[in-house]
């Protein structure tokens, strides 16, 4: 799923630029959990 990886990378970059490192870390955890659930 290259498109999914691309979307995640783009969102990560946007989050890093728009949000602070602490917020990004929090968002990363939530996003990772959501991705894991979707993959399952």
C-alpha positions in Angstrom: 0.0 0.0 0.0 2.3 2.8 -1.2 -0.5 5.4 -1.2 -1.2 4.7 2.5 2.5 5.1 3.4 2.7 8.3 1.3 -0.4 9.7 3.1 1.1 8.9 6.5 4.4 10.5 5.6 2.7 13.6 4.3 0.5 13.9 7.3 3.5 13.3 9.6 5.4 16.2 7.9 2.3 18.5 8.1 1.8 17.6 11.8 5.5 18.2 12.6 5.3 21.6 10.9 1.9 22.6 12.2 2.1 21.1 15.7 4.8 21.1 18.3 7.0 18.0 18.9 5.0 17.0 22.0 1.7 17.3 20.1 3.2 15.3 17.2 4.3 12.5 19.6 0.7 12.4 20.9 -0.8 12.4 17.4 1.7 9.8 16.3 0.5 7.3 18.9 -3.2 7.9 18.0 -2.5 7.6 14.3 -0.4 4.5 14.8 -3.2 2.8 16.7 -5.7 3.7 14.0 -3.4 2.4 11.3 -2.9 -0.8 13.2 -6.6 -1.3 13.5 -7.2 -0.5 9.9 -4.5 -2.9 8.8 -6.0 -5.7 11.0 
